[in-house]
Amino acid sequence: MSGKNTPLAPCERLLAIPLLELNAHTVATWRLPGLPTGTLDLPECHLVMTGTADLDRFDLAMVKTCTDFNRDVLLIRMMTGEYPAEADIVLRSVAEPMLLPRLRPCRVDGSLWFVPPRLGRCVEVQESGLAIHWSAPVTACDIEAGCERAASEITRFLQGVTF
């Protein structure tokens, strides 16, 4: 065994931001068909997390993972432009998995949220996993400020990382 560590890709490093919000003691790395490499399983939180810098959509693989493993799925995509990242999320439900694409990271009162560009369902990262909320926890103005805070946090987090 070589003991050689391979540096994480920047999109994999982004997973540390939601990971710090979760109360997960067990984290396993999975290689799941159709999902990017470096996918993490957090069984206590019923969550699979993955990151990518590709513009490709992973919706079908995310829904299949949600269904097959009874896990919520969070994919964080690095972006260029106004916001440095966005998330696609699939949540477990009694009827069928719920896909929430193109959500922005947002900091609200210190908590990490993923919010749509306009009104709609929001997802909060709690210690026990992901929780859906049918409306935003604060006003649209506060959401915009929270998205800017999260964008600054992500930018600082990635400083010094070469692509």
C-alpha positions in Angstrom: 0.0 0.0 0.0 1.5 3.3 -1.1 -0.1 5.8 1.3 0.0 8.4 -1.5 -2.8 10.9 -1.3 -4.4 12.2 -4.5 -5.5 15.8 -4.3 -9.2 16.4 -4.7 -10.6 18.1 -7.7 -12.0 21.6 -6.9 -15.6 20.4 -7.5 -15.0 17.6 -5.0 -13.6 20.1 -2.5 -16.8 22.0 -2.6 -18.5 19.0 -0.9 -16.8 20.1 2.3 -19.1 23.0 2.6 -22.3 21.0 3.1 -20.4 18.2 4.8 -19.5 20.6 7.6 -23.2 21.2 8.3 -24.0 17.5 8.6 -23.6 15.3 11.6 -22.1 12.4 9.7 -19.7 10.0 11.4 -19.5 7.6 8.5 -18.5 8.7 5.1 -17.9 6.3 2.3 -16.6 6.9 -1.3 -18.7 5.3 -3.9 -18.3 4.8 -7.6 -21.9 4.8 -8.9 -22.9 4.4 -12.6 -23.7 7.7 -14.2 -22.5 9.9 -11.4 -19.2 11.8 -11.2 -16.2 10.2 -9.5 -15.7 11.1 -5.8 -19.3 10.5 -4.8 -19.8 10.3 -1.0 -22.3 8.3 0.9 -23.4 9.6 4.3 -25.7 6.8 5.6 -26.7 8.5 8.9 -28.0 11.4 6.9 -29.6 9.3 4.1 -27.5 11.4 1.6 -25.3 10.8 -1.4 -23.2 13.9 -2.4 -21.2 14.4 -5.5 -19.6 17.3 -7.3 -18.8 18.2 -10.9 -17.5 21.0 -13.2 -19.3 19.5 -16.2 -22.4 21.1 -17.6 -23.8 17.6 -18.3 -27.0 16.7 -16.6 -27.0 13.7 -14.2 -30.8 13.7 -13.5 -31.5 10.1 -14.4 -28.5 8.7 -12.5 -29.5 10.8 -9.5 -33.1 9.6 -9.5 -31.9 6.0 -9.9 -29.5 6.4 -7.0 -32.2 7.9 -4.8 -34.6 5.0 -5.6 -32.0 2.2 -5.5 -30.3 3.3 -2.2 -33.1 5.2 -0.5 -30.9 8.3 -0.3 -31.3 12.0 -1.1 -28.8 13.1 -3.7 -27.0 16.4 -3.7 -24.9 17.3 -6.8 -22.9 20.5 -6.6 -21.8 21.9 -10.0 -19.0 24.5 -10.3 -20.1 27.3 -12.5 -18.6 30.4 -14.1 -20.4 33.7 -14.0 -22.3 35.4 -11.3 -22.6 32.4 -9.0 -19.6 30.0 -8.6 -21.8 26.9 -7.9 -25.3 25.5 -8.2 -26.9 22.4 -7.0 -29.2 19.7 -8.4 -31.0 17.8 -5.6 -33.2 14.7 -5.7 -35.2 14.1 -2.5 -36.8 10.9 -1.4 -40.6 10.9 -1.1 -43.4 8.4 -0.5 -44.7 8.8 -4.0 -41.6 9.2 -6.2 -38.2 11.1 -6.1 -38.5 14.8 -6.3 -35.9 16.6 -8.6 -35.0 20.1 -7.8 -32.5 21.4 -10.4 -30.4 24.5 -10.6 -30.6 25.7 -6.9 -28.2 28.3 -5.6 -26.3 28.0 -2.4 -27.5 30.5 0.2 -26.5 31.4 3.8 -29.5 32.3 5.9 -28.8 33.0 9.6 -25.6 30.9 9.4 -27.4 27.8 7.9 -26.8 26.5 4.4 -29.7 26.5 2.1 -30.2 25.8 -1.6 -32.8 28.1 -3.2 -34.3 28.5 -6.6 -33.5 31.7 -8.7 -37.2 32.7 -8.2 -39.9 31.7 -5.7 -40.2 28.0 -5.1 -39.1 25.1 -2.9 -36.0 25.5 -0.9 -33.7 22.8 0.7 -32.0 23.3 4.0 -28.9 21.4 5.0 -29.6 20.2 8.6 -27.4 18.1 10.8 -29.5 15.0 10.0 -29.6 15.6 6.2 -31.6 17.6 3.7 -35.0 19.1 4.5 -37.4 20.6 2.0 -39.3 23.8 2.7 -42.2 24.9 0.5 -41.2 28.6 0.7 -38.1 30.6 1.5 -37.3 31.2 5.2 -36.8 34.9 4.6 -37.6 37.7 2.2 -36.4 37.7 -1.4 -34.0 40.6 -0.6 -32.5 38.5 2.3 -32.3 35.4 0.0 -30.3 37.5 -2.6 -28.0 38.7 0.2 -27.6 35.1 1.4 -26.7 33.9 -2.1 -24.1 36.6 -2.3 -22.7 35.5 1.1 -22.5 31.8 -0.1 -20.9 32.8 -3.4 -18.2 34.8 -1.5 -17.7 31.8 0.9 -17.3 29.4 -2.1 -14.9 31.8 -3.9 -12.8 32.1 -0.7 -12.9 28.4 -0.3 -11.6 27.8 -3.8 -8.9 30.5 -3.8 -5.5 29.1 -4.6 -7.1 26.1 -6.4 -5.9 25.7 -10.0 -8.3 24.4 -12.6 
